Amino acid sequence: VMSAERARLEGITSPVPIMGFGQGQSAWDITQRPDLTATQASRSAQTAFEMAGLGPSEIKIAQLYDCFSIVPLITLEDYGFCRQGQSGPFVADIGIGLGGGLPINTSGGLLSETGMPGMQLVIEAVRQMRGTAVNQVADAANCIVSNQGGVMQTHATLIVGHS
């Protein structure tokens, strides 16, 4: 990760611009959280979407932190792709495979590639934008990346795309 100027100086031939990013954090103590089915992904995504000038319907690919199977579903809801409690039908309707309406975790997620949370998802987003991913999505224009920490108390969102 570097500035556009530094990328030019270093001879990076296919830089991938950061379009937006955000962070949100709830109470560290799980008993202090008002809702265990929502996270601060809503706050971090709102910041990232505003910075990028995009909304959920304009996102083409998602790399979602998937420490447990429920986490990507909650993240889809918190990011505004669907209403709370509707991620199951959303995923079934839109399709999350390579040819689906919102390809998710195109390198397989945390259990499939390196198991290196955070950077693995960023690296796959960059590969998708460069057109070098093993499971390349056709016409990849942008990608949203999520990450969480603690017991889903802290959340970070990154949106990358083409300049």
DSSP file with accessible surface (Angstrom, degrees, kcal/mol):
  #  RESIDUE AA STRUCTURE BP1 BP2  ACC     N-H-->O    O-->H-N    N-H-->O    O-->H-N    TCO  KAPPA ALPHA  PHI   PSI    X-CA   Y-CA   Z-CA
    1    1 A V              0   0  159      0, 0.0     2,-0.3     0, 0.0     0, 0.0   0.000 360.0 360.0 360.0 125.4    0.0    0.0    0.0
    2    2 A M        -     0   0   95      0, 0.0     2,-0.0     0, 0.0     0, 0.0  -0.965 360.0 -77.9-156.4 170.1    1.5    3.3   -1.1
    3    3 A S     >  -     0   0   69     -2,-0.3     4,-2.4     1,-0.1     5,-0.2  -0.297  42.1-113.5 -70.5 159.9    0.7    6.6   -2.6
    4    4 A A  H  > S+     0   0   66      1,-0.2     4,-2.2     2,-0.2     5,-0.2   0.894 119.0  53.7 -61.1 -38.6    0.0    7.0   -6.4
    5    5 A E  H  > S+     0   0  125      1,-0.2     4,-2.3     2,-0.2    -1,-0.2   0.939 109.2  47.3 -62.3 -44.9    3.2    9.1   -6.6
    6    6 A R  H  > S+     0   0  134      1,-0.2     4,-2.3     2,-0.2    -1,-0.2   0.900 108.7  55.0 -64.2 -39.9    5.3    6.4   -4.9
    7    7 A A  H  <>S+     0   0    6     -4,-2.4     5,-2.7     1,-0.2     4,-0.4   0.923 109.0  48.0 -59.6 -42.1    3.8    3.7   -7.1
    8    8 A R  H ><5S+     0   0  173     -4,-2.2     3,-1.2     1,-0.2    -2,-0.2   0.931 111.8  49.5 -63.2 -45.3    4.9    5.7  -10.2
    9    9 A L  H 3<5S+     0   0  131     -4,-2.3    -1,-0.2     1,-0.3    -2,-0.2   0.847 111.2  49.7 -62.5 -33.5    8.4    6.2   -8.8
   10   10 A E  T 3<5S-     0   0  108     -4,-2.3    -1,-0.3    -5,-0.2    -2,-0.2   0.483 115.2-116.5 -84.2  -5.1    8.6    2.5   -8.0
   11   11 A G  T < 5 +     0   0   52     -3,-1.2     2,-0.5    -4,-0.4    -3,-0.2   0.744  48.5 171.6  78.0  23.3    7.6    1.6  -11.5
   12   12 A I      < -     0   0   62     -5,-2.7    -1,-0.2    -6,-0.2    -2,-0.1  -0.549  14.8-166.4 -68.2 118.3    4.3   -0.2  -10.5
   13   13 A T  S    S+     0   0  137     -2,-0.5    -1,-0.2     1,-0.2    -2,-0.0   0.697  77.0  30.8 -85.5 -21.1    2.7   -0.8  -13.8
   14   14 A S  S    S-     0   0   51     -7,-0.1    -1,-0.2     2,-0.0    -2,-0.0  -0.488  75.9-179.9-136.9  68.8   -0.8   -1.7  -12.6
   15   15 A P        -     0   0   71      0, 0.0   148,-0.2     0, 0.0   -11,-0.0  -0.323  20.2-141.6 -67.1 151.8   -1.6    0.2   -9.3
   16   16 A V        -     0   0   29    146,-0.1   146,-0.1   144,-0.0     2,-0.1  -0.952  19.1-137.2-117.5 108.9   -5.0   -0.4   -7.7
   17   17 A P        -     0   0   44      0, 0.0   144,-1.8     0, 0.0     2,-0.6  -0.352   9.6-126.4 -68.8 142.8   -6.4    2.8   -6.2
   18   18 A I  E     -A  160   0A  80    142,-0.2   142,-0.2     1,-0.2     3,-0.1  -0.798  26.3-177.2 -81.6 121.2   -8.1    2.8   -2.8
   19   19 A M  E     -     0   0A  53    140,-2.7     2,-0.3    -2,-0.6   141,-0.2   0.781  61.1 -14.4 -91.1 -33.8  -11.5    4.4   -3.5
   20   20 A G  E     -A  159   0A   0    139,-1.6   139,-2.9    32,-0.1    -1,-0.3  -0.980  55.1-176.5-165.5 156.8  -12.7    4.4    0.1
   21   21 A F  E     +A  158   0A 117     -2,-0.3     2,-0.3   137,-0.2   137,-0.2  -0.982   6.4 172.5-155.3 159.0  -12.2    3.0    3.6
   22   22 A G  E     -A  157   0A   8    135,-2.1   135,-2.5    -2,-0.3     2,-0.3  -0.983  13.5-152.6-162.0 166.7  -13.8    3.1    7.0
   23   23 A Q  E     +A  156   0A  97     -2,-0.3     2,-0.3   133,-0.2   133,-0.2  -0.993  10.4 179.3-146.6 146.8  -13.7    1.7   10.5
   24   24 A G  E     -A  155   0A   1    131,-2.4   131,-2.9    -2,-0.3     2,-0.4  -0.992   4.5-169.1-147.7 149.7  -16.2    1.2   13.3
   25   25 A Q  E     -A  154   0A  73     -2,-0.3   129,-0.2   129,-0.2     2,-0.1  -0.995   2.4-166.6-144.9 135.4  -16.0   -0.3   16.8
   26   26 A S        -     0   0   25    127,-2.7     7,-0.1    -2,-0.4   127,-0.1  -0.352  53.5 -47.6-101.4-169.4  -18.6   -1.2   19.4
   27   27 A A        -     0   0   40      1,-0.1    -1,-0.2    -2,-0.1     6,-0.1  -0.303  43.0-139.5 -62.5 138.5  -18.2   -2.1   23.0
   28   28 A W  S    S+     0   0  152     -3,-0.1     2,-0.6     4,-0.1   123,-0.2   0.869  88.9  77.5 -65.8 -36.3  -15.3   -4.5   23.8
   29   29 A D  S >  S-     0   0   87      1,-0.2     3,-2.3     2,-0.1     4,-0.4  -0.660  76.9-149.3 -79.5 116.3  -17.5   -6.2   26.4
   30   30 A I  G >  S+     0   0   70     -2,-0.6     3,-1.3     1,-0.3    -1,-0.2   0.816  95.1  62.1 -59.4 -29.1  -19.9   -8.4   24.5
   31   31 A T  G 3  S+     0   0  104      1,-0.3    -1,-0.3    -3,-0.1    -2,-0.1   0.690  98.9  57.6 -71.4 -14.2  -22.5   -8.0   27.2
   32   32 A Q  G <  S+     0   0  130     -3,-2.3    -1,-0.3    -5,-0.1    -2,-0.2   0.510  80.6 105.8 -91.8  -5.6  -22.5   -4.2   26.5
   33   33 A R    <   -     0   0   23     -3,-1.3     3,-0.1    -4,-0.4   120,-0.0  -0.607  62.9-149.6 -77.3 130.9  -23.5   -4.7   22.8
   34   34 A P  S    S+     0   0  136      0, 0.0     2,-0.3     0, 0.0    -1,-0.1   0.741  83.2  24.5 -72.0 -21.5  -27.1   -3.8   22.2
   35   35 A D    >   -     0   0   63      3,-0.2     3,-0.7     1,-0.1    -3,-0.0  -0.946  54.9-166.2-149.3 121.4  -27.4   -6.3   19.3
   36   36 A L  T 3  S+     0   0  104     -2,-0.3    -1,-0.1     1,-0.2    -6,-0.0   0.499  89.8  60.8 -86.7  -2.8  -25.5   -9.5   18.7
   37   37 A T  T 3  S+     0   0   76      2,-0.0     2,-0.3    37,-0.0    -1,-0.2   0.276 101.6  57.1-106.0  11.1  -26.7   -9.8   15.1
   38   38 A A    <   -     0   0   26     -3,-0.7     2,-0.3    46,-0.1    -3,-0.2  -0.971  63.6-168.0-137.9 152.2  -25.3   -6.5   13.9
   39   39 A T    >   -     0   0    6     -2,-0.3     3,-1.3    35,-0.2     4,-0.2  -0.773  43.3 -93.8-129.6 178.2  -21.8   -5.1   13.8
   40   40 A Q  T 3> S+     0   0   41    112,-0.4     4,-2.5     1,-0.3     5,-0.2   0.341  97.8 101.4 -79.1  10.8  -20.0   -1.8   13.2
   41   41 A A  H 3> S+     0   0    0      1,-0.2     4,-2.9     2,-0.2     5,-0.3   0.849  75.1  62.0 -59.0 -31.1  -19.6   -2.9    9.6
   42   42 A S  H <> S+     0   0   55     -3,-1.3     4,-1.9     1,-0.2    -1,-0.2   0.929 107.3  41.8 -62.3 -42.0  -22.6   -0.6    9.0
   43   43 A R  H  > S+     0   0  134     -4,-0.2     4,-2.0    -3,-0.2    -2,-0.2   0.935 116.8  46.5 -69.9 -47.0  -20.5    2.4   10.2
   44   44 A S  H  X S+     0   0    0     -4,-2.5     4,-2.2     1,-0.2    -2,-0.2   0.907 114.1  48.6 -65.3 -38.3  -17.3    1.4    8.5
   45   45 A A  H  X S+     0   0    2     -4,-2.9     4,-3.5    -5,-0.2     5,-0.3   0.908 107.2  55.0 -67.7 -40.6  -19.1    0.7    5.2
   46   46 A Q  H  X S+     0   0  115     -4,-1.9     4,-2.4    -5,-0.3     5,-0.2   0.937 110.7  46.0 -58.3 -44.8  -21.0    4.0    5.3
   47   47 A T  H  X S+     0   0   60     -4,-2.0     4,-2.3     2,-0.2   -26,-0.2   0.934 115.6  45.8 -62.6 -46.3  -17.7    5.9    5.6
   48   48 A A  H  X S+     0   0    0     -4,-2.2     4,-2.4     2,-0.2    -2,-0.2   0.917 112.8  49.7 -65.2 -43.6  -16.1    3.8    2.8
   49   49 A F  H  X>S+     0   0   18     -4,-3.5     5,-1.9     2,-0.2     4,-1.4   0.918 111.9  48.4 -61.8 -43.6  -19.1    4.1    0.5
   50   50 A E  H  <5S+     0   0  133     -4,-2.4     3,-0.3    -5,-0.3    -2,-0.2   0.927 112.5  48.1 -63.0 -43.8  -19.3    7.9    0.9
   51   51 A M  H  <5S+     0   0   98     -4,-2.3    -1,-0.2     1,-0.2    -2,-0.2   0.900 116.3  43.6 -63.2 -39.9  -15.6    8.2    0.3
   52   52 A A  H  <5S-     0   0   19     -4,-2.4    -1,-0.2    -5,-0.2    -2,-0.2   0.646 105.0-128.0 -80.1 -16.2  -15.8    6.0   -2.9
   53   53 A G  T  <5S+     0   0   60     -4,-1.4     2,-0.3     1,-0.3    -3,-0.2   0.826  71.0 115.0  70.2  31.0  -19.0    7.7   -4.1
   54   54 A L      < -     0   0   32     -5,-1.9    -1,-0.3    -6,-0.2    -2,-0.1  -0.843  51.9-149.8-126.9 165.1  -20.6    4.2   -4.4
   55   55 A G    >   -     0   0   17     -2,-0.3     3,-2.0    -3,-0.1     4,-0.5  -0.809  40.9 -92.4-126.5 171.5  -23.4    2.3   -2.9
   56   56 A P  G >  S+     0   0   35      0, 0.0     3,-1.4     0, 0.0    25,-0.1   0.858 121.8  59.8 -53.7 -37.5  -23.9   -1.4   -2.3
   57   57 A S  G 3  S+     0   0  111      1,-0.3    23,-0.0    23,-0.1    24,-0.0   0.692 102.7  54.0 -68.2 -14.6  -25.7   -1.9   -5.6
   58   58 A E  G <  S+     0   0   88     -3,-2.0     2,-0.3     2,-0.0    -1,-0.3   0.505  82.1 106.7 -96.5  -4.5  -22.6   -0.7   -7.5
   59   59 A I    <   -     0   0    8     -3,-1.4    84,-0.1    -4,-0.5     3,-0.1  -0.579  45.9-173.2 -78.6 133.7  -20.2   -3.1   -5.9
   60   60 A K        +     0   0  101     -2,-0.3     2,-0.3    82,-0.3    83,-0.2   0.725  65.9  18.5 -99.8 -29.3  -19.1   -5.9   -8.3
   61   61 A I        -     0   0    0     81,-0.5    83,-2.3    41,-0.2     2,-0.4  -0.993  62.3-157.3-143.3 148.7  -17.0   -8.2   -6.0
   62   62 A A  E     -cb 104 144A   0     41,-2.7    43,-2.2    -2,-0.3     2,-0.6  -0.995   9.6-167.1-132.6 133.7  -16.8   -8.8   -2.2
   63   63 A Q  E     - b   0 145A   0     81,-3.0    83,-2.4    -2,-0.4     2,-0.5  -0.943  26.8-172.9-113.4 101.2  -14.0  -10.3   -0.2
   64   64 A L        -     0   0    0     -2,-0.6    83,-0.1    81,-0.2    81,-0.1  -0.868  30.2-112.3-109.0 129.0  -15.7  -10.8    3.2
   65   65 A Y        -     0   0   37     -2,-0.5     3,-0.2     1,-0.1    10,-0.2  -0.300  35.3-174.5 -53.1 127.3  -14.0  -11.9    6.4
   66   66 A D        +     0   0   41      1,-0.1    45,-0.1     5,-0.1    -1,-0.1  -0.330  29.4 143.8-131.8  55.7  -15.4  -15.3    7.1
   67   67 A C  S    S+     0   0   46      1,-0.1     2,-0.3    43,-0.1    -1,-0.1   0.806  85.9  14.6 -64.4 -28.6  -14.2  -16.6   10.4
   68   68 A F  S >  S-     0   0  147     -3,-0.2     3,-1.3     1,-0.0    -1,-0.1  -0.972  87.4-111.7-139.9 153.8  -17.6  -18.2   10.9
   69   69 A S  T 3> S+     0   0  111     -2,-0.3     4,-0.7     1,-0.3    -2,-0.1   0.795 115.1  56.3 -61.2 -27.1  -20.2  -18.9    8.3
   70   70 A I  H 3> S+     0   0   87      1,-0.2     4,-2.5     2,-0.1    -1,-0.3   0.797  91.2  74.3 -74.5 -25.3  -22.6  -16.3    9.9
   71   71 A V  H <> S+     0   0    0     -3,-1.3     4,-2.7     1,-0.2     5,-0.2   0.917  94.7  46.5 -62.8 -47.7  -20.1  -13.5    9.6
   72   72 A P  H  > S+     0   0   20      0, 0.0     4,-2.5     0, 0.0    -1,-0.2   0.894 112.8  52.7 -61.7 -33.7  -20.3  -12.8    5.8
   73   73 A L  H  X S+     0   0   52     -4,-0.7     4,-1.8     2,-0.2    -2,-0.2   0.939 111.2  44.8 -66.0 -45.3  -24.1  -13.0    6.1
   74   74 A I  H  X S+     0   0   13     -4,-2.5     4,-3.1     1,-0.2     5,-0.2   0.908 112.4  53.5 -62.9 -40.1  -24.2  -10.4    8.9
   75   75 A T  H  X S+     0   0    0     -4,-2.7     4,-2.7    -5,-0.2     6,-0.2   0.917 104.8  53.4 -63.1 -42.7  -21.7   -8.3    6.9
   76   76 A L  H  <>S+     0   0    1     -4,-2.5     5,-2.1     2,-0.2     6,-0.8   0.915 113.3  44.6 -57.2 -41.1  -23.9   -8.3    3.8
   77   77 A E  H ><5S+     0   0   26     -4,-1.8     3,-1.2     1,-0.2    -2,-0.2   0.946 114.2  47.4 -68.5 -47.9  -26.8   -7.0    5.9
   78   78 A D  H 3<5S+     0   0   20     -4,-3.1    -2,-0.2     1,-0.3    -1,-0.2   0.816 108.8  55.7 -65.3 -29.9  -24.6   -4.4    7.7
   79   79 A Y  T 3<5S-     0   0    6     -4,-2.7    -1,-0.3    -5,-0.2    -2,-0.2   0.581 117.4-113.8 -77.6 -11.2  -23.2   -3.2    4.4
   80   80 A G  T < 5S+     0   0   46     -3,-1.2    -3,-0.2    -4,-0.4    -2,-0.1   0.616  79.9 127.0  90.1  13.8  -26.7   -2.6    3.1
   81   81 A F  S   <S-     0   0   25     -5,-2.1     2,-0.3    -6,-0.2    -4,-0.2   0.799  87.4  -6.5 -69.8 -27.6  -26.8   -5.2    0.4
   82   82 A C  S    S-     0   0   24     -6,-0.8    -2,-0.3    -5,-0.2    -1,-0.2  -0.958  89.0 -80.5-156.1 169.3  -30.0   -6.5    2.0
   83   83 A R    >   -     0   0  185     -2,-0.3     3,-2.3     1,-0.1     4,-0.2  -0.344  62.4 -79.2 -74.1 158.7  -32.2   -5.9    5.1
   84   84 A Q  T 3  S+     0   0  100      1,-0.3    -1,-0.1    -7,-0.1   -10,-0.1  -0.310 120.7  19.0 -59.0 133.2  -31.3   -7.4    8.4
   85   85 A G  T 3  S+     0   0   53    -48,-0.2    -1,-0.3   -12,-0.1     3,-0.2   0.400 106.8  88.7  85.4   0.3  -32.4  -11.0    8.5
   86   86 A Q    <>  +     0   0   75     -3,-2.3     4,-2.2     1,-0.1     5,-0.2   0.266  48.6 101.8-113.0  10.5  -32.6  -11.3    4.7
   87   87 A S  H  > S+     0   0    8      2,-0.2     4,-2.8     1,-0.2     5,-0.2   0.867  78.0  57.9 -67.4 -33.4  -29.0  -12.3    3.8
   88   88 A G  H  > S+     0   0   40      2,-0.2     4,-2.3     1,-0.2     5,-0.2   0.979 112.3  38.5 -60.1 -56.2  -30.0  -15.9    3.3
   89   89 A P  H  > S+     0   0   62      0, 0.0     4,-2.6     0, 0.0     5,-0.2   0.887 114.9  56.2 -61.9 -35.6  -32.6  -15.2    0.6
   90   90 A F  H  X S+     0   0   38     -4,-2.2     4,-3.0     2,-0.2     5,-0.4   0.950 109.1  45.3 -59.2 -49.5  -30.3  -12.4   -0.8
   91   91 A V  H  X S+     0   0   30     -4,-2.8     4,-1.8     1,-0.2    -1,-0.2   0.916 114.2  49.2 -61.8 -42.3  -27.4  -14.9   -1.3
   92   92 A A  H  < S+     0   0   80     -4,-2.3    -1,-0.2    -5,-0.2    -2,-0.2   0.895 117.0  41.7 -64.8 -38.8  -29.8  -17.5   -2.9
   93   93 A D  H  < S+     0   0  140     -4,-2.6    -2,-0.2    -5,-0.2    -1,-0.2   0.919 122.2  34.7 -76.1 -46.5  -31.3  -15.0   -5.2
   94   94 A I  H  < S-     0   0   61     -4,-3.0     7,-2.9    -5,-0.2     8,-0.2   0.823 101.0-131.5 -83.1 -32.3  -28.3  -13.0   -6.4
   95   95 A G     <  -     0   0   24     -4,-1.8     7,-2.1    -5,-0.4     6,-0.2   0.482  12.4-149.5  83.3 129.4  -25.7  -15.8   -6.5
   96   96 A I        +     0   0   63      5,-0.2     8,-2.4     4,-0.2    -1,-0.1   0.308  62.6 101.8-116.2   8.2  -22.3  -15.4   -4.9
   97   97 A G  S >  S-     0   0   45      6,-0.2     3,-2.0     1,-0.1     5,-0.1  -0.199  95.5 -81.5 -80.3-179.3  -20.2  -17.7   -7.1
   98   98 A L  T 3  S+     0   0   81      1,-0.3    40,-0.2     5,-0.1    -1,-0.1   0.842 132.8  39.4 -55.1 -36.7  -17.9  -16.5   -9.9
   99   99 A G  T 3  S+     0   0   84      3,-0.1    -1,-0.3    38,-0.1    -3,-0.0   0.383  99.2 105.9 -95.3   5.7  -20.8  -16.0  -12.3
  100  100 A G  S <  S-     0   0   27     -3,-2.0    -5,-0.3     1,-0.1    -4,-0.2  -0.125  87.3 -99.8 -80.4 178.9  -23.3  -14.6   -9.8
  101  101 A G  S    S+     0   0   48     -7,-2.9    -6,-0.2     1,-0.3    -5,-0.2   0.737 116.8  20.5 -71.5 -23.7  -24.5  -11.2   -9.2
  102  102 A L  S    S-     0   0    4     -7,-2.1    -1,-0.3    -8,-0.2   -41,-0.2  -0.666  79.7-152.7-145.8  84.9  -22.0  -10.6   -6.3
  103  103 A P        -     0   0    4      0, 0.0   -41,-2.7     0, 0.0     2,-0.4  -0.404  18.2-161.9 -59.9 130.2  -19.0  -13.0   -6.4
  104  104 A I  B     -c   62   0A  23     -8,-2.4   -41,-0.2     1,-0.2     4,-0.1  -0.956  58.2  -5.1-121.2 137.8  -17.8  -13.4   -2.8
  105  105 A N    >   -     0   0   19    -43,-2.2     3,-2.3    -2,-0.4    -1,-0.2   0.928  66.3-174.9  49.4  62.3  -14.4  -14.6   -1.6
  106  106 A T  T 3  S+     0   0   10      1,-0.3    -1,-0.1   -44,-0.3    29,-0.1   0.644  79.2  54.2 -66.9 -15.9  -13.1  -15.6   -5.0
  107  107 A S  T 3  S-     0   0   19     27,-0.1    -1,-0.3    26,-0.0    -2,-0.1   0.400 127.4 -95.9 -96.3   4.3   -9.9  -17.1   -3.6
  108  108 A G    <   -     0   0   38     -3,-2.3     3,-0.4    -4,-0.1    -2,-0.1   0.326  57.1-101.3 105.6  -8.2  -12.0  -19.4   -1.3
  109  109 A G    >>  -     0   0    0      1,-0.2     3,-1.4     2,-0.1     4,-1.2  -0.326  66.5 -34.8  86.2-170.9  -12.0  -17.4    1.9
  110  110 A L  T 34 S+     0   0   19      1,-0.3    -1,-0.2     2,-0.2   -43,-0.1   0.753 134.8  48.6 -64.0 -28.9   -9.9  -17.9    5.1
  111  111 A L  T 34 S+     0   0  175     -3,-0.4    -1,-0.3     1,-0.1    -2,-0.1   0.562 109.7  52.7 -88.3  -5.7   -9.8  -21.7    4.9
  112  112 A S  T <4 S+     0   0   79     -3,-1.4    -2,-0.2    -4,-0.1    -1,-0.1   0.799 112.3  18.5-105.2 -33.7   -8.7  -22.0    1.3
  113  113 A E  S  < S-     0   0   74     -4,-1.2    -3,-0.1     3,-0.0    -5,-0.1   0.747 126.9 -27.5-107.1 -84.0   -5.7  -19.9    0.5
  114  114 A T        -     0   0   80     -5,-0.2    -4,-0.1     2,-0.1    -3,-0.1   0.626  62.9-132.2-111.9 -17.8   -3.4  -18.7    3.2
  115  115 A G        +     0   0   41     -6,-0.3    -5,-0.1     1,-0.2    -4,-0.1   0.753  61.9 138.5  68.1  20.2   -5.6  -18.4    6.2
  116  116 A M     >  -     0   0   86      2,-0.1     4,-2.1     0, 0.0     5,-0.3  -0.771  48.6-143.9-100.0  86.1   -4.0  -15.0    6.7
  117  117 A P  T  4 S+     0   0   66      0, 0.0     2,-1.5     0, 0.0    30,-0.1  -0.154  72.5   8.6 -53.8 144.3   -7.0  -12.8    7.7
  118  118 A G  T  > S+     0   0    9     28,-0.2     4,-1.9     1,-0.2     3,-0.2  -0.585 125.9  51.6  90.6 -78.8   -7.1   -9.3    6.4
  119  119 A M  H  > S+     0   0   97     -2,-1.5     4,-3.2     1,-0.2     5,-0.2   0.866 103.5  59.2 -65.3 -36.3   -4.2   -9.2    3.9
  120  120 A Q  H  X S+     0   0    2     -4,-2.1     4,-2.3     1,-0.2    -1,-0.2   0.930 108.5  45.7 -57.4 -43.4   -5.4  -12.3    2.1
  121  121 A L  H  > S+     0   0    0     -5,-0.3     4,-2.0    -3,-0.2    -1,-0.2   0.891 113.8  48.6 -69.2 -38.0   -8.7  -10.6    1.3
  122  122 A V  H  X S+     0   0   30     -4,-1.9     4,-2.5     2,-0.2    -2,-0.2   0.928 110.6  51.4 -65.5 -44.8   -6.9   -7.4    0.2
  123  123 A I  H  X S+     0   0   59     -4,-3.2     4,-2.7     1,-0.2    -2,-0.2   0.922 110.1  48.8 -59.6 -43.6   -4.4   -9.3   -2.0
  124  124 A E  H  X S+     0   0    2     -4,-2.3     4,-2.6    -5,-0.2    -1,-0.2   0.900 109.0  53.3 -65.8 -37.1   -7.3  -11.1   -3.7
  125  125 A A  H  X S+     0   0    0     -4,-2.0     4,-2.3     2,-0.2    -2,-0.2   0.932 110.3  47.6 -61.2 -43.5   -9.1   -7.8   -4.3
  126  126 A V  H  X S+     0   0   33     -4,-2.5     4,-2.3     1,-0.2    -2,-0.2   0.930 110.6  51.6 -64.1 -44.0   -5.9   -6.4   -5.9
  127  127 A R  H  X>S+     0   0   72     -4,-2.7     5,-2.3     1,-0.2     4,-1.0   0.920 109.4  50.7 -58.0 -44.6   -5.6   -9.5   -8.1
  128  128 A Q  H ><5S+     0   0    1     -4,-2.6     3,-0.6     1,-0.2    12,-0.2   0.925 110.9  47.8 -60.5 -43.3   -9.2   -9.1   -9.2
  129  129 A M  H 3<5S+     0   0    8     -4,-2.3    -1,-0.2     1,-0.2    -2,-0.2   0.850 113.9  47.4 -68.5 -31.4   -8.7   -5.5  -10.1
  130  130 A R  H 3<5S-     0   0  108     -4,-2.3    -1,-0.2    -5,-0.2    -2,-0.2   0.581 110.8-121.6 -82.3 -13.3   -5.5   -6.3  -12.0
  131  131 A G  T <<5S+     0   0   47     -4,-1.0    -3,-0.2    -3,-0.6    -4,-0.1   0.744  83.9 110.2  79.2  23.3   -7.1   -9.2  -13.8
  132  132 A T      < +     0   0   96     -5,-2.3    -4,-0.2    -6,-0.2    -5,-0.1   0.286  38.0 124.9-113.9   8.9   -4.6  -11.7  -12.5
  133  133 A A    >   -     0   0   11     -6,-0.8     3,-0.8     1,-0.1    -9,-0.0  -0.369  63.8-131.4 -71.2 147.6   -6.8  -13.7  -10.0
  134  134 A V  T 3  S+     0   0  137      1,-0.3     2,-0.7    -2,-0.1    -1,-0.1   0.923 112.5  37.2 -61.2 -43.2   -7.0  -17.5  -10.4
  135  135 A N  T 3  S-     0   0   68    -29,-0.1    -1,-0.3     2,-0.0     2,-0.1  -0.587  94.7-170.8-106.2  66.6  -10.8  -17.2  -10.2
  136  136 A Q    <   -     0   0   62     -3,-0.8     2,-0.5    -2,-0.7    -8,-0.1  -0.376  17.2-138.7 -69.2 132.6  -11.0  -14.0  -12.2
  137  137 A V    >   -     0   0   14     -2,-0.1     3,-1.0     1,-0.0    -4,-0.1  -0.777  28.8-113.3 -87.5 130.1  -14.4  -12.2  -12.3
  138  138 A A  T 3  S+     0   0   83     -2,-0.5     3,-0.2     1,-0.2    -1,-0.0  -0.377  94.7   5.3 -64.0 139.6  -15.2  -10.8  -15.8
  139  139 A D  T 3  S-     0   0  157      1,-0.2     2,-0.5     2,-0.1    -1,-0.2   0.859  81.3-170.8  55.2  43.3  -15.3   -7.0  -16.0
  140  140 A A    <   +     0   0   10     -3,-1.0    -1,-0.2   -12,-0.2     3,-0.1  -0.525  16.4 164.9 -67.6 112.7  -14.1   -6.5  -12.4
  141  141 A A        -     0   0   43     -2,-0.5    21,-1.3     1,-0.4     2,-0.3   0.736  60.6  -7.1-103.1 -31.1  -14.6   -2.8  -11.8
  142  142 A N  E     - D   0 161A  11     19,-0.2   -81,-0.5     2,-0.0    -1,-0.4  -0.974  56.0-153.4-158.9 166.8  -14.4   -2.6   -7.9
  143  143 A C  E     - D   0 160A   0     17,-2.4    17,-2.5    -2,-0.3     2,-0.4  -0.982   8.2-146.5-150.9 135.2  -14.2   -4.7   -4.9
  144  144 A I  E     -bD  62 159A   0    -83,-2.3   -81,-3.0    -2,-0.3     2,-0.4  -0.848  16.8-163.9-101.8 139.4  -15.2   -4.3   -1.2
  145  145 A V  E     -bD  63 158A   6     13,-3.0    13,-2.3    -2,-0.4     2,-0.3  -0.983   3.1-165.7-125.0 135.9  -13.1   -5.9    1.5
  146  146 A S  E     + D   0 157A   1    -83,-2.4     2,-0.3    -2,-0.4   -28,-0.2  -0.866   8.4 176.1-119.8 156.0  -14.2   -6.5    5.1
  147  147 A N  E     - D   0 156A  48      9,-1.7     9,-2.5    -2,-0.3     2,-0.3  -0.977   6.8-166.2-153.2 149.6  -12.3   -7.4    8.2
  148  148 A Q  E     - D   0 155A  15     -2,-0.3     2,-0.3     7,-0.2     7,-0.2  -0.938   1.2-162.0-134.7 159.0  -13.2   -7.8   11.8
  149  149 A G  E  >> + D   0 154A  22      5,-2.0     5,-1.5    -2,-0.3     4,-1.4  -0.917  55.6   7.3-138.3 164.7  -11.5   -8.1   15.2
  150  150 A G  T  45S-     0   0   61     -2,-0.3     2,-0.9     1,-0.2    -2,-0.1  -0.387 127.7 -27.5  65.9-143.5  -12.2   -9.3   18.7
  151  151 A V  T  45S-     0   0   84   -123,-0.2    -1,-0.2    -2,-0.1    -2,-0.0  -0.605 116.6 -63.2-101.0  64.1  -15.6  -10.9   19.0
  152  152 A M  T  45S+     0   0   30     -2,-0.9  -112,-0.4     2,-0.1    -2,-0.2   0.775 106.9 124.9  60.3  32.7  -16.9   -8.9   16.0
  153  153 A Q  T  <5 +     0   0   11     -4,-1.4  -127,-2.7     1,-0.1     2,-0.4   0.800  65.4  43.7 -87.8 -33.1  -16.4   -5.6   18.0
  154  154 A T  E   < -AD  25 149A  32     -5,-1.5    -5,-2.0  -129,-0.2     2,-0.4  -0.920  67.3-174.7-117.8 142.6  -14.2   -3.8   15.5
  155  155 A H  E     -AD  24 148A   3   -131,-2.9  -131,-2.4    -2,-0.4     2,-0.4  -1.000   7.7-167.8-140.0 138.7  -14.8   -3.7   11.7
  156  156 A A  E     -AD  23 147A  44     -9,-2.5    -9,-1.7    -2,-0.4     2,-0.4  -0.964   5.4-164.7-125.3 144.1  -12.8   -2.2    8.8
  157  157 A T  E     -AD  22 146A   4   -135,-2.5  -135,-2.1    -2,-0.4     2,-0.4  -0.986   4.9-175.9-129.3 139.5  -14.0   -1.8    5.2
  158  158 A L  E     -AD  21 145A  32    -13,-2.3   -13,-3.0    -2,-0.4     2,-0.5  -0.994   7.0-164.6-133.7 137.4  -11.9   -1.1    2.1
  159  159 A I  E     +AD  20 144A   0   -139,-2.9  -140,-2.7    -2,-0.4  -139,-1.6  -0.994  12.5 179.0-123.0 124.3  -13.1   -0.4   -1.4
  160  160 A V  E     +AD  18 143A   5    -17,-2.5   -17,-2.4    -2,-0.5     2,-0.3  -0.848  12.8 140.1-118.4 158.9  -10.6   -0.7   -4.3
  161  161 A G  E     - D   0 142A   0   -144,-1.8     2,-0.3    -2,-0.3   -19,-0.2  -0.905  49.2 -53.6-168.7-162.6  -11.2   -0.2   -8.0
  162  162 A H              0   0  100    -21,-1.3  -146,-0.1    -2,-0.3   -32,-0.0  -0.729 360.0 360.0 -96.6 146.0   -9.9    1.2  -11.2
  163  163 A S              0   0  145     -2,-0.3    -1,-0.1  -148,-0.2  -144,-0.0  -0.273 360.0 360.0 -79.9 360.0   -8.8    4.8  -11.6
